[in-house]
């Protein structure tokens, strides 16, 4: 049935959002767009219109003496008379989707035209999702990315099941990198987005300074690849960079500039062979960063103080 009641459709959309967020391990108020682009699952309103159009394709292929075909012919008459019917409900459902799509007159409609309409509707939905990514600071890590493949070059892909959801065996590591890419750590864990879309005011800049070094914006790439203030994170960073140099070129300078740090963070994540060690590194760093935020002291210093207490005993 076409979705002609916004209230009932909202119930279905809420269920889909809850399911996708729980599946990905995201918070209940996470950004909606990545729920679709990262899983390859279409928004339910687009999917239901697509299924209804496929059913319409089946109906127009039936013999004219078939009861369903006769019912469709009656719907055509009702639609032409501007009376409410199944086809006008379908018109309404299509009009609620991104893009300016319309169901043509059924007299000249065939299976090929319906397939073309379905592809156009799904492409408009994908384009709309991509425009959200391009205009959300939280989703900077997903902007201009190339989806890696096990074989062959990486390619642009607006929507699909992403490599990190299938290639990272550890659930905690997979959940951490998913939350990072989907913007679910900003602004609580990281005060600043990876790449803001506008120039920050002086007050905004001060509010987003790193809580460890108090010199640079607290972006994910700064904590992961730049900040020198926490020895435990610096140690993890050095080990990861040493491992990464065996697989791809990395500058010898340990302190990247912010744009370079963002570039390399994305290159590490969107690399088929690096995603597992990269996810482990990111998870461990964020774990230590959150411990620092809670206790105000580096976890390495905590370990040293505990060791000294045990020696005294």
FIMI-114144 format. One line per field, with one value per residue: residue number from 1; residue in three letters; x, y, z of N, C-alpha, C in turn. Coordinates in nm, 2 decimals. Layout:
resi NUM_...
resn ala_...
n.xx X_...
n.yy Y_...
n.zz Z_...
ca.xx X_...
ca.yy Y_...
ca.zz Z_...
c.xx X_...
c.yy Y_...
c.zz Z_...
***
This chain:
resi 1_2_3_4_5_6_7_8_9_10_11_12_13_14_15_16_17_18_19_20_21_22_23_24_25_26_27_28_29_30_31_32_33_34_35_36_37_38_39_40_41_42_43_44_45_46_47_48_49_50_51_52_53_54_55_56_57_58_59_60_61_62_63_64_65_66_67_68_69_70_71_72_73_74_75_76_77_78_79_80_81_82_83_84_85_86_87_88_89_90_91_92_93_94_95_96_97_98_99_100_101_102_103_104_105_106_107_108_109_110_111_112_113_114_115_116_117_118_119_120_121_122_123_124_125_126_127_128_129_130_131_132_133_134_135_136_137_138_139_140_141_142_143_144_145_146_147_148_149_150_151_152_153_154_155_156_157_158_159_160_161_162_163_164_165_166_167_168_169_170_171_172_173_174_175_176_177_178_179_180_181_182_183_184_185_186_187_188_189_190_191_192_193_194_195_196_197_198_199_200_201_202_203_204_205_206_207_208_209_210_211_212_213_214_215_216_217_218_219_220_221_222_223_224_225_226_227_228_229_230_231_232_233_234_235_236_237_238_239_240_241_242_243_244_245_246_247_248_249_250_251_252_253_254_255_256_257_258_259_260_261_262_263_264_265_266_267_268_269_270_271_272_273_274_275_276_277_278_279_280_281_282_283_284_285_286_287_288_289_290_291_292_293_294_295_296_297_298_299_300_301_302_303_304_305_306_307_308_309_310_311_312_313
resn unk_unk_unk_unk_unk_unk_unk_unk_unk_unk_unk_unk_unk_unk_unk_unk_unk_unk_unk_unk_unk_unk_unk_unk_unk_unk_unk_unk_unk_unk_unk_unk_unk_unk_unk_unk_unk_unk_unk_unk_unk_unk_unk_unk_unk_unk_unk_unk_unk_unk_unk_unk_unk_unk_unk_unk_unk_unk_unk_unk_unk_unk_unk_unk_unk_unk_unk_unk_unk_unk_unk_unk_unk_unk_unk_unk_unk_unk_unk_unk_unk_unk_unk_unk_unk_unk_unk_unk_unk_unk_unk_unk_unk_unk_unk_unk_unk_unk_unk_unk_unk_unk_unk_unk_unk_unk_unk_unk_unk_unk_unk_unk_unk_unk_unk_unk_unk_unk_unk_unk_unk_unk_unk_unk_unk_unk_unk_unk_unk_unk_unk_unk_unk_unk_unk_unk_unk_unk_unk_unk_unk_unk_unk_unk_unk_unk_unk_unk_unk_unk_unk_unk_unk_unk_unk_unk_unk_unk_unk_unk_unk_unk_unk_unk_unk_unk_unk_unk_unk_unk_unk_unk_unk_unk_unk_unk_unk_unk_unk_unk_unk_unk_unk_unk_unk_unk_unk_unk_unk_unk_unk_unk_unk_unk_unk_unk_unk_unk_unk_unk_unk_unk_unk_unk_unk_unk_unk_unk_unk_unk_unk_unk_unk_unk_unk_unk_unk_unk_unk_unk_unk_unk_unk_unk_unk_unk_unk_unk_unk_unk_unk_unk_unk_unk_unk_unk_unk_unk_unk_unk_unk_unk_unk_unk_unk_unk_unk_unk_unk_unk_unk_unk_unk_unk_unk_unk_unk_unk_unk_unk_unk_unk_unk_unk_unk_unk_unk_unk_unk_unk_unk_unk_unk_unk_unk_unk_unk_unk_unk_unk_unk_unk_unk_unk_unk_unk_unk_unk_unk_unk_unk_unk_unk_unk_unk_unk_unk_unk_unk_unk_unk_unk_unk_unk_unk_unk_unk_unk_unk_unk_unk_unk_unk
n.xx 0.08_0.05_0.21_0.01_-0.06_0.09_0.14_0.13_0.34_0.55_0.57_0.67_0.92_1.04_1.08_1.26_1.48_1.55_1.62_1.84_2.02_2.07_2.18_2.42_2.54_2.51_2.42_2.09_2.03_2.18_2.32_2.11_2.15_2.40_2.31_2.18_2.36_2.59_2.51_2.38_2.11_1.80_1.61_1.30_1.07_1.13_1.20_0.95_0.79_0.93_0.88_0.61_0.58_0.70_0.51_0.30_0.41_0.39_0.11_0.03_0.12_-0.06_-0.32_-0.59_-0.84_-0.81_-0.89_-0.74_-0.63_-0.86_-0.94_-0.73_-0.77_-1.01_-0.91_-0.75_-0.94_-1.06_-0.84_-0.80_-1.03_-0.98_-1.03_-1.00_-0.79_-0.61_-0.40_-0.38_-0.29_-0.04_0.07_0.09_0.27_0.50_0.55_0.64_0.90_1.26_1.36_1.20_0.97_0.72_0.44_0.37_0.11_-0.10_-0.17_0.03_0.22_0.48_0.67_0.95_0.96_0.87_1.07_1.27_1.18_1.19_1.47_1.54_1.41_1.54_1.81_1.78_1.72_1.97_2.14_2.04_2.10_2.38_2.42_2.36_2.57_2.77_2.72_2.73_2.92_2.99_3.01_3.25_3.45_3.34_3.32_3.40_3.51_3.66_3.54_3.70_3.81_3.84_3.97_4.10_4.07_3.98_3.66_3.41_3.12_2.80_2.61_2.60_2.70_2.95_3.31_3.44_3.24_3.23_3.49_3.62_3.68_3.65_3.41_3.39_3.59_3.50_3.26_3.35_3.49_3.28_3.12_3.29_3.31_3.05_3.00_2.93_3.07_3.11_2.97_3.08_3.29_3.49_3.55_3.56_3.46_3.59_3.65_3.55_3.28_3.27_3.43_3.54_3.42_3.60_3.52_3.41_3.63_3.79_3.63_3.66_3.91_4.18_4.15_4.37_4.62_4.56_4.60_4.54_4.25_4.02_4.00_3.91_4.13_4.34_4.37_4.42_4.65_4.81_4.83_5.06_5.05_4.97_5.13_5.06_4.89_5.06_5.25_5.09_5.04_5.29_5.36_5.16_5.20_5.45_5.39_5.22_5.39_5.50_5.32_5.22_5.33_5.43_5.48_5.79_5.80_5.67_5.47_5.20_5.05_4.72_4.54_4.69_4.70_4.43_4.40_4.56_4.44_4.20_4.30_4.41_4.18_4.02_4.14_4.17_4.35_4.45_4.24_4.17_4.40_4.40_4.14_4.17_4.38_4.25_4.04_4.17_4.31_4.09_3.98_4.17_4.17_3.91_3.94_4.12_3.96_3.77_3.92_4.11_4.38_4.66_4.63_4.86_5.01_4.85_4.88_5.16_5.15_4.99_5.16_5.38_5.25_5.20_5.46_5.54_5.38
n.yy -0.12_0.22_0.49_0.71_0.83_1.04_1.02_0.74_0.65_0.78_0.62_0.38_0.47_0.56_0.31_0.19_0.36_0.32_0.05_0.05_0.22_0.08_-0.15_-0.05_0.05_0.31_0.63_0.73_0.97_1.01_1.13_1.10_1.05_0.89_0.64_0.52_0.55_0.41_0.15_0.06_0.04_0.15_0.45_0.39_0.50_0.55_0.29_0.16_0.29_0.21_-0.07_-0.06_0.04_-0.16_-0.35_-0.23_-0.25_-0.53_-0.54_-0.41_-0.58_-0.79_-0.99_-0.83_-0.92_-1.00_-0.99_-0.82_-0.65_-0.53_-0.39_-0.21_-0.06_0.07_0.22_0.40_0.55_0.67_0.82_0.99_1.14_1.28_1.17_1.02_0.74_0.43_0.48_0.76_0.78_0.67_0.86_1.07_0.96_0.94_1.21_1.30_1.23_1.29_1.49_1.57_1.39_1.22_1.00_0.87_0.89_0.61_0.49_0.49_0.36_0.13_-0.17_-0.11_0.17_0.20_0.08_0.26_0.49_0.40_0.37_0.64_0.76_0.63_0.71_0.99_0.99_0.89_1.09_1.30_1.22_1.22_1.49_1.58_1.48_1.63_1.88_1.87_1.93_1.74_1.51_1.51_1.32_1.14_1.27_1.31_1.05_0.75_0.43_0.14_-0.16_-0.52_-0.62_-0.44_-0.09_0.17_0.32_0.59_0.58_0.62_0.50_0.20_-0.12_-0.08_-0.13_-0.14_-0.23_-0.50_-0.60_-0.56_-0.76_-0.74_-0.64_-0.41_-0.25_-0.21_-0.08_0.16_0.29_0.32_0.50_0.72_0.78_0.84_1.07_1.06_1.11_1.37_1.66_1.56_1.38_1.47_1.81_1.95_1.94_1.73_1.88_2.19_2.36_2.63_2.95_2.97_3.16_3.38_3.31_3.06_2.92_2.93_2.77_2.53_2.44_2.20_1.99_1.89_1.99_2.25_2.42_2.37_2.31_2.07_1.83_1.50_1.41_1.56_1.46_1.19_1.19_1.41_1.56_1.61_1.58_1.37_1.10_0.82_0.80_0.90_0.70_0.48_0.59_0.61_0.34_0.25_0.41_0.32_0.05_0.11_0.22_0.01_-0.06_0.15_0.48_0.71_1.03_1.12_1.31_1.35_1.52_1.61_1.86_2.01_1.98_1.78_1.58_1.51_1.42_1.19_1.04_0.97_0.83_0.61_0.49_0.43_0.22_-0.10_-0.30_-0.19_-0.14_-0.30_-0.29_-0.01_0.04_-0.08_0.08_0.34_0.28_0.22_0.46_0.65_0.53_0.58_0.86_0.92_0.83_1.01_1.25_1.19_1.15_1.35_1.30_1.14_0.80_0.65_0.77_0.72_0.44_0.44_0.56_0.38_0.16_0.26_0.28_0.01_-0.08_0.05_-0.08
n.zz 0.00_-0.08_0.10_0.25_0.48_0.69_0.97_1.02_0.86_0.99_1.22_1.12_1.02_1.25_1.38_1.20_1.22_1.49_1.49_1.31_1.44_1.67_1.56_1.46_1.68_1.77_1.93_2.05_1.95_1.72_1.41_1.13_0.85_0.80_0.88_0.67_0.45_0.53_0.57_0.34_0.33_0.22_0.29_0.45_0.34_0.07_-0.01_0.02_-0.17_-0.40_-0.39_-0.42_-0.68_-0.82_-0.79_-0.93_-1.18_-1.22_-1.22_-1.46_-1.65_-1.65_-1.80_-1.97_-1.88_-1.63_-1.28_-1.11_-1.30_-1.41_-1.18_-1.16_-1.40_-1.33_-1.12_-1.27_-1.41_-1.18_-1.09_-1.31_-1.28_-1.06_-0.82_-0.49_-0.47_-0.51_-0.69_-0.67_-0.41_-0.45_-0.61_-0.43_-0.24_-0.40_-0.45_-0.20_-0.18_-0.23_-0.51_-0.82_-0.91_-1.10_-1.15_-1.46_-1.71_-1.72_-1.96_-2.15_-2.02_-1.94_-1.84_-1.87_-1.84_-1.58_-1.44_-1.50_-1.37_-1.10_-1.07_-1.10_-0.88_-0.67_-0.71_-0.67_-0.40_-0.30_-0.38_-0.23_0.03_0.01_-0.02_0.23_0.38_0.27_0.38_0.65_0.93_1.13_0.98_0.84_0.80_0.62_0.39_0.05_0.03_-0.08_-0.15_-0.03_-0.20_-0.19_-0.40_-0.68_-0.76_-0.52_-0.51_-0.57_-0.37_-0.30_-0.13_0.06_0.20_0.42_0.42_0.67_0.84_0.79_0.79_1.03_1.30_1.58_1.80_1.97_1.87_1.61_1.67_1.78_1.57_1.39_1.53_1.53_1.26_1.20_1.33_1.60_1.82_1.86_2.01_2.25_2.32_2.15_2.11_1.88_1.53_1.26_1.02_1.00_0.83_0.81_0.89_1.23_1.50_1.73_2.00_1.96_1.87_2.10_2.27_2.16_2.20_2.25_2.54_2.65_2.55_2.51_2.29_2.02_1.80_1.93_1.76_1.61_1.45_1.56_1.83_1.78_1.60_1.65_1.90_2.16_2.43_2.60_2.72_2.70_2.48_2.28_2.28_2.18_1.93_1.81_1.78_1.61_1.38_1.31_1.24_1.02_0.83_0.71_0.52_0.38_0.25_0.50_0.64_0.79_0.99_1.31_1.39_1.25_1.04_1.07_0.84_0.70_0.89_0.90_0.64_0.64_0.84_0.72_0.50_0.63_0.75_0.53_0.39_0.28_0.37_0.60_0.78_1.01_1.20_1.22_1.33_1.58_1.69_1.70_1.87_2.11_2.16_2.19_2.41_2.61_2.60_2.68_2.94_3.04_3.02_3.21_3.45_3.46_3.43_3.27_3.16_3.17_3.36_3.58_3.60_3.67_3.92_4.06_4.06_4.21_4.46_4.51_4.54_4.77_4.96
ca.xx 0.00_0.13_0.20_-0.07_-0.08_0.23_0.16_0.16_0.47_0.65_0.59_0.76_1.05_1.10_1.12_1.38_1.59_1.59_1.69_1.97_2.11_2.11_2.27_2.55_2.59_2.51_2.33_1.96_2.02_2.29_2.29_2.03_2.20_2.49_2.24_2.15_2.48_2.69_2.46_2.33_1.97_1.73_1.51_1.19_0.97_1.18_1.19_0.81_0.75_1.00_0.81_0.47_0.60_0.72_0.38_0.23_0.47_0.32_-0.03_0.01_0.15_-0.16_-0.42_-0.70_-0.96_-0.78_-0.96_-0.65_-0.62_-0.98_-0.94_-0.63_-0.84_-1.10_-0.82_-0.71_-1.06_-1.07_-0.73_-0.83_-1.14_-0.92_-1.10_-0.91_-0.78_-0.48_-0.30_-0.35_-0.21_0.09_0.12_0.12_0.39_0.61_0.57_0.70_1.04_1.35_1.35_1.07_0.92_0.58_0.39_0.31_-0.02_-0.08_-0.20_0.15_0.32_0.53_0.77_1.08_0.94_0.86_1.21_1.35_1.13_1.24_1.61_1.55_1.38_1.65_1.92_1.75_1.74_2.11_2.20_2.00_2.18_2.51_2.42_2.36_2.71_2.86_2.69_2.74_3.06_3.01_3.03_3.36_3.53_3.28_3.32_3.50_3.58_3.65_3.52_3.80_3.77_3.94_4.05_4.07_4.09_3.87_3.57_3.31_3.00_2.71_2.54_2.64_2.75_3.09_3.42_3.47_3.14_3.25_3.63_3.67_3.62_3.63_3.29_3.42_3.67_3.40_3.16_3.42_3.52_3.15_3.07_3.38_3.28_2.91_2.99_2.86_3.16_3.11_3.08_3.10_3.43_3.58_3.48_3.55_3.45_3.72_3.67_3.43_3.24_3.28_3.53_3.48_3.44_3.70_3.47_3.39_3.76_3.84_3.55_3.69_4.05_4.21_4.15_4.50_4.73_4.50_4.66_4.48_4.12_4.01_3.94_3.96_4.27_4.44_4.39_4.48_4.77_4.89_4.85_5.18_5.04_4.94_5.23_5.00_4.84_5.18_5.31_5.01_5.05_5.42_5.35_5.07_5.27_5.56_5.33_5.16_5.49_5.53_5.22_5.20_5.42_5.39_5.59_5.87_5.77_5.57_5.37_5.13_4.96_4.58_4.49_4.77_4.65_4.29_4.42_4.62_4.35_4.11_4.37_4.42_4.05_3.96_4.23_4.13_4.45_4.48_4.13_4.17_4.49_4.35_4.03_4.23_4.45_4.15_3.96_4.26_4.33_3.97_3.96_4.26_4.13_3.80_3.99_4.18_3.85_3.70_4.01_4.20_4.52_4.69_4.62_5.00_5.05_4.77_4.95_5.28_5.12_4.95_5.28_5.45_5.18_5.22_5.60_5.54_5.32
ca.yy 0.00_0.35_0.56_0.83_0.89_1.08_0.97_0.60_0.64_0.82_0.51_0.29_0.54_0.55_0.17_0.17_0.44_0.25_-0.07_0.08_0.28_-0.03_-0.24_0.01_0.08_0.45_0.68_0.75_1.10_1.03_1.18_1.00_1.02_0.77_0.51_0.46_0.55_0.32_0.01_0.03_0.02_0.27_0.50_0.31_0.56_0.53_0.15_0.12_0.34_0.12_-0.19_-0.04_0.06_-0.30_-0.42_-0.17_-0.32_-0.66_-0.53_-0.37_-0.69_-0.89_-0.99_-0.73_-0.98_-1.04_-0.90_-0.71_-0.56_-0.45_-0.30_-0.10_0.02_0.15_0.32_0.50_0.64_0.75_0.92_1.10_1.22_1.35_1.11_0.95_0.60_0.37_0.55_0.90_0.76_0.65_0.99_1.14_0.90_0.98_1.35_1.32_1.19_1.39_1.50_1.61_1.27_1.20_0.88_0.91_0.84_0.46_0.44_0.47_0.31_-0.01_-0.21_-0.04_0.31_0.19_0.05_0.39_0.57_0.35_0.41_0.78_0.79_0.58_0.80_1.12_0.97_0.88_1.23_1.38_1.17_1.27_1.64_1.60_1.45_1.74_2.00_1.85_1.93_1.62_1.40_1.54_1.21_1.07_1.36_1.28_0.93_0.64_0.30_0.05_-0.29_-0.62_-0.63_-0.33_0.05_0.23_0.40_0.66_0.50_0.71_0.42_0.06_-0.18_-0.03_-0.23_-0.15_-0.31_-0.64_-0.64_-0.55_-0.87_-0.70_-0.56_-0.28_-0.17_-0.17_0.02_0.29_0.35_0.36_0.62_0.82_0.82_0.89_1.19_1.03_1.15_1.52_1.74_1.52_1.33_1.57_1.93_2.01_1.85_1.71_1.98_2.28_2.42_2.78_3.00_2.98_3.29_3.37_3.24_2.92_2.86_2.90_2.67_2.40_2.40_2.07_1.99_1.84_2.08_2.39_2.50_2.35_2.26_1.94_1.74_1.36_1.39_1.62_1.37_1.07_1.20_1.53_1.61_1.55_1.60_1.25_0.99_0.69_0.82_0.92_0.56_0.41_0.65_0.57_0.20_0.24_0.47_0.22_-0.06_0.16_0.25_-0.11_-0.09_0.27_0.58_0.80_1.13_1.09_1.41_1.29_1.62_1.65_1.98_1.96_1.92_1.66_1.48_1.47_1.34_1.06_0.96_0.91_0.73_0.49_0.43_0.38_0.13_-0.23_-0.38_-0.12_-0.10_-0.37_-0.23_0.13_0.04_-0.11_0.20_0.44_0.24_0.23_0.61_0.71_0.48_0.66_1.00_0.93_0.82_1.14_1.34_1.16_1.16_1.46_1.26_1.04_0.66_0.60_0.83_0.64_0.31_0.46_0.59_0.26_0.08_0.31_0.24_-0.13_-0.10_0.10_-0.18
ca.zz 0.00_-0.08_0.23_0.23_0.61_0.74_1.10_1.02_0.80_1.09_1.31_1.05_1.01_1.39_1.40_1.12_1.28_1.62_1.45_1.25_1.54_1.76_1.49_1.44_1.81_1.78_2.03_2.01_1.88_1.63_1.28_1.06_0.72_0.79_0.91_0.54_0.36_0.58_0.57_0.21_0.34_0.17_0.38_0.43_0.25_-0.06_-0.03_0.01_-0.30_-0.49_-0.39_-0.48_-0.83_-0.88_-0.79_-1.04_-1.30_-1.23_-1.26_-1.60_-1.73_-1.64_-1.91_-1.94_-1.82_-1.49_-1.18_-1.07_-1.41_-1.41_-1.07_-1.20_-1.50_-1.26_-1.05_-1.37_-1.43_-1.06_-1.09_-1.41_-1.23_-0.94_-0.70_-0.41_-0.50_-0.49_-0.77_-0.62_-0.29_-0.50_-0.66_-0.31_-0.18_-0.48_-0.43_-0.07_-0.19_-0.29_-0.65_-0.88_-0.99_-1.12_-1.21_-1.59_-1.74_-1.73_-2.09_-2.22_-1.93_-1.95_-1.74_-1.88_-1.79_-1.44_-1.39_-1.51_-1.26_-0.98_-1.06_-1.08_-0.74_-0.58_-0.73_-0.61_-0.26_-0.27_-0.40_-0.12_0.14_-0.01_0.00_0.38_0.42_0.22_0.45_0.80_0.98_1.20_0.89_0.76_0.76_0.52_0.27_-0.06_0.05_-0.18_-0.08_-0.07_-0.24_-0.16_-0.53_-0.76_-0.70_-0.45_-0.60_-0.50_-0.35_-0.21_-0.03_0.05_0.32_0.42_0.45_0.82_0.91_0.76_0.80_1.17_1.37_1.72_1.81_2.03_1.77_1.50_1.72_1.80_1.44_1.34_1.60_1.49_1.12_1.19_1.41_1.73_1.93_1.86_2.07_2.38_2.33_2.08_2.11_1.74_1.41_1.18_0.93_1.00_0.70_0.81_0.98_1.36_1.57_1.84_2.11_1.92_1.87_2.24_2.33_2.10_2.21_2.31_2.68_2.70_2.52_2.51_2.18_1.89_1.81_1.97_1.65_1.62_1.40_1.66_1.94_1.73_1.53_1.67_2.04_2.23_2.58_2.68_2.68_2.66_2.34_2.20_2.26_2.08_1.80_1.75_1.74_1.49_1.26_1.27_1.17_0.90_0.73_0.63_0.42_0.29_0.29_0.60_0.66_0.91_1.09_1.40_1.42_1.13_1.04_1.09_0.71_0.67_0.98_0.85_0.51_0.67_0.92_0.62_0.42_0.72_0.77_0.40_0.33_0.30_0.45_0.73_0.86_1.13_1.30_1.24_1.43_1.72_1.74_1.73_1.99_2.23_2.18_2.24_2.55_2.70_2.59_2.77_3.08_3.07_3.04_3.34_3.57_3.45_3.43_3.17_3.22_3.19_3.49_3.68_3.61_3.74_4.06_4.12_4.07_4.32_4.58_4.54_4.59_4.91_5.04
c.xx 0.09_0.11_0.14_-0.09_0.06_0.25_0.19_0.30_0.58_0.67_0.69_0.90_1.12_1.15_1.25_1.50_1.64_1.67_1.83_2.07_2.16_2.20_2.41_2.61_2.60_2.40_2.19_1.93_2.13_2.23_2.22_2.10_2.30_2.42_2.21_2.28_2.58_2.64_2.41_2.18_1.90_1.64_1.38_1.08_1.00_1.16_1.04_0.75_0.81_0.92_0.67_0.48_0.63_0.59_0.29_0.28_0.41_0.18_-0.05_0.05_0.05_-0.25_-0.54_-0.82_-0.93_-0.84_-0.87_-0.63_-0.74_-0.99_-0.84_-0.70_-0.94_-1.02_-0.78_-0.82_-1.08_-0.97_-0.76_-0.94_-1.11_-0.99_-0.99_-0.91_-0.64_-0.37_-0.28_-0.27_-0.06_0.15_0.17_0.25_0.51_0.65_0.65_0.85_1.12_1.34_1.21_1.02_0.77_0.55_0.32_0.17_-0.01_-0.11_-0.08_0.26_0.35_0.63_0.90_1.07_0.93_1.00_1.29_1.31_1.18_1.39_1.63_1.52_1.49_1.78_1.90_1.77_1.89_2.18_2.16_2.07_2.32_2.52_2.42_2.50_2.80_2.83_2.68_2.88_3.09_3.05_3.15_3.44_3.47_3.28_3.43_3.57_3.56_3.64_3.62_3.74_3.88_4.03_4.01_4.08_3.96_3.79_3.46_3.18_2.91_2.65_2.58_2.69_2.90_3.19_3.44_3.37_3.15_3.39_3.69_3.61_3.58_3.51_3.32_3.50_3.58_3.31_3.23_3.44_3.39_3.10_3.16_3.33_3.14_2.89_2.92_2.95_3.17_2.97_3.12_3.25_3.53_3.50_3.47_3.53_3.57_3.75_3.55_3.41_3.25_3.39_3.47_3.51_3.55_3.65_3.45_3.53_3.81_3.76_3.59_3.84_4.07_4.22_4.28_4.61_4.69_4.56_4.59_4.33_4.11_3.93_3.98_4.10_4.38_4.47_4.46_4.62_4.86_4.92_4.96_5.17_5.02_5.04_5.17_4.95_4.96_5.25_5.22_5.03_5.18_5.42_5.27_5.14_5.38_5.51_5.28_5.27_5.53_5.43_5.19_5.30_5.36_5.50_5.66_5.85_5.65_5.45_5.31_5.06_4.82_4.53_4.56_4.72_4.52_4.31_4.47_4.52_4.24_4.17_4.39_4.29_4.00_4.07_4.20_4.22_4.48_4.36_4.13_4.27_4.45_4.24_4.08_4.30_4.35_4.08_4.05_4.29_4.21_3.94_4.05_4.22_4.01_3.84_4.05_4.07_3.78_3.79_4.10_4.35_4.54_4.68_4.76_5.05_4.98_4.84_5.08_5.25_5.07_5.07_5.37_5.38_5.20_5.36_5.61_5.48_5.42
c.yy 0.13_0.42_0.70_0.90_0.92_1.02_0.82_0.57_0.68_0.70_0.41_0.35_0.53_0.41_0.14_0.24_0.37_0.13_-0.04_0.14_0.17_-0.13_-0.18_0.05_0.23_0.50_0.71_0.88_1.12_1.08_1.07_0.96_0.90_0.64_0.44_0.45_0.44_0.17_-0.03_0.01_0.16_0.32_0.43_0.37_0.54_0.38_0.11_0.17_0.25_-0.01_-0.18_-0.02_-0.08_-0.38_-0.36_-0.23_-0.46_-0.64_-0.50_-0.48_-0.80_-0.88_-0.89_-0.78_-1.02_-0.94_-0.79_-0.60_-0.47_-0.35_-0.18_-0.01_0.12_0.26_0.43_0.60_0.73_0.86_1.03_1.19_1.30_1.30_1.03_0.80_0.55_0.44_0.69_0.89_0.74_0.78_1.07_1.09_0.94_1.12_1.39_1.29_1.30_1.38_1.53_1.50_1.26_1.06_0.92_0.85_0.69_0.41_0.41_0.41_0.16_-0.04_-0.14_0.11_0.31_0.17_0.18_0.48_0.53_0.39_0.56_0.82_0.75_0.67_0.94_1.10_0.96_1.02_1.32_1.34_1.22_1.42_1.67_1.58_1.57_1.87_1.98_1.84_1.80_1.50_1.42_1.43_1.13_1.15_1.32_1.15_0.83_0.51_0.20_-0.09_-0.39_-0.64_-0.51_-0.20_0.09_0.32_0.48_0.57_0.57_0.63_0.28_0.01_-0.16_-0.14_-0.25_-0.22_-0.46_-0.69_-0.63_-0.66_-0.83_-0.60_-0.42_-0.19_-0.12_-0.06_0.16_0.36_0.40_0.49_0.74_0.87_0.88_1.01_1.18_1.07_1.30_1.57_1.68_1.47_1.42_1.70_1.99_1.90_1.84_1.82_2.08_2.34_2.57_2.82_3.02_3.12_3.27_3.29_3.09_2.85_2.83_2.79_2.53_2.36_2.27_2.08_1.94_1.94_2.23_2.48_2.49_2.30_2.11_1.85_1.60_1.34_1.45_1.52_1.24_1.08_1.32_1.56_1.54_1.55_1.48_1.14_0.86_0.69_0.83_0.78_0.48_0.46_0.61_0.43_0.18_0.29_0.38_0.10_-0.01_0.18_0.13_-0.13_0.03_0.38_0.68_0.90_1.09_1.19_1.36_1.39_1.67_1.79_1.93_1.91_1.79_1.55_1.42_1.38_1.20_0.97_0.90_0.81_0.60_0.41_0.36_0.31_-0.01_-0.31_-0.32_-0.10_-0.17_-0.31_-0.08_0.13_0.01_0.01_0.31_0.41_0.26_0.38_0.67_0.66_0.56_0.80_1.02_0.92_0.95_1.25_1.32_1.19_1.28_1.43_1.14_0.90_0.60_0.65_0.76_0.51_0.33_0.48_0.46_0.16_0.13_0.27_0.10_-0.16_-0.06_-0.01_-0.30
c.zz 0.00_0.06_0.21_0.37_0.67_0.88_1.11_0.96_0.90_1.19_1.25_1.04_1.15_1.42_1.32_1.18_1.41_1.59_1.40_1.35_1.64_1.69_1.48_1.58_1.83_1.88_1.97_1.94_1.78_1.49_1.20_0.93_0.71_0.82_0.77_0.45_0.40_0.57_0.43_0.21_0.31_0.29_0.35_0.34_0.11_-0.10_-0.05_-0.12_-0.41_-0.50_-0.45_-0.63_-0.89_-0.89_-0.91_-1.17_-1.32_-1.27_-1.41_-1.70_-1.73_-1.77_-1.87_-1.88_-1.67_-1.39_-1.14_-1.18_-1.43_-1.30_-1.10_-1.30_-1.43_-1.18_-1.15_-1.40_-1.31_-1.06_-1.19_-1.37_-1.10_-0.82_-0.62_-0.45_-0.48_-0.57_-0.72_-0.49_-0.34_-0.55_-0.53_-0.25_-0.26_-0.46_-0.30_-0.07_-0.25_-0.44_-0.70_-0.97_-0.99_-1.18_-1.34_-1.60_-1.77_-1.87_-2.17_-2.14_-1.95_-1.85_-1.75_-1.82_-1.64_-1.38_-1.40_-1.40_-1.13_-0.96_-1.04_-0.94_-0.65_-0.59_-0.67_-0.46_-0.22_-0.28_-0.28_0.01_0.13_0.02_0.15_0.43_0.39_0.30_0.60_0.84_1.06_1.11_0.80_0.71_0.65_0.38_0.17_-0.04_-0.07_-0.11_-0.13_-0.11_-0.21_-0.29_-0.61_-0.69_-0.62_-0.54_-0.52_-0.49_-0.25_-0.10_-0.05_0.19_0.32_0.47_0.60_0.89_0.89_0.79_0.94_1.25_1.52_1.72_1.86_1.94_1.66_1.55_1.73_1.67_1.37_1.40_1.56_1.35_1.11_1.28_1.54_1.85_1.95_1.91_2.21_2.40_2.27_2.06_1.97_1.64_1.34_1.09_0.92_0.86_0.69_0.91_1.12_1.42_1.68_1.96_2.08_1.92_2.01_2.30_2.28_2.11_2.29_2.46_2.74_2.68_2.52_2.40_2.05_1.91_1.84_1.87_1.67_1.57_1.49_1.77_1.89_1.67_1.57_1.81_2.11_2.38_2.66_2.63_2.64_2.52_2.25_2.17_2.16_1.94_1.73_1.71_1.62_1.37_1.22_1.19_1.03_0.79_0.66_0.52_0.33_0.34_0.39_0.63_0.79_1.02_1.18_1.42_1.29_1.15_1.04_0.95_0.68_0.76_0.94_0.73_0.55_0.75_0.82_0.54_0.50_0.73_0.64_0.32_0.37_0.39_0.59_0.83_1.00_1.24_1.32_1.34_1.57_1.77_1.78_1.85_2.12_2.26_2.24_2.38_2.65_2.70_2.69_2.92_3.13_3.10_3.18_3.46_3.57_3.45_3.33_3.23_3.24_3.33_3.61_3.70_3.69_3.89_4.13_4.15_4.19_4.45_4.61_4.59_4.73_5.00_5.06
***
